[in-house]
Amino acid sequence: MANVLTDNPLIIDTTSGTVLFSGGRAKVTQIEFEGYLNETDACEVQNTNGKTIWYGPGRADLDTVRSGRIGWVYGLLIPVNMTNGNKNLNTGRILIYFE
């Protein structure tokens, strides 16, 4: 499956380091990490400036990890590597819900 950037939620299943959007703010209601295969898998979502907005660690039961309400963000980026140096989004996908 390829990234879906035209619907709500945005669905990200590949990391490219590309900014999903920039040049303004968006109201993100929730971020989810689902469909991952290992509890050691994780994902990170950053703003346009590279600041971590949300980090989603995998769980032992492989259940969906939800962020709760995020709020206003300045741009969105799914980096290739997380700030801890590990590869971002080894498996699974990120769902980003917005208003």
Secondary structure, DSSP 8 states (H G I E B T S, - for coil): ---B-SSSSEEE-S----EEEEEEEEEEEEEEEES-SSTT-EEEEE-TTS-EEEEEE--TT---EE----EEEEEEE--SB-TTSSBS-SSSEEEEEE-
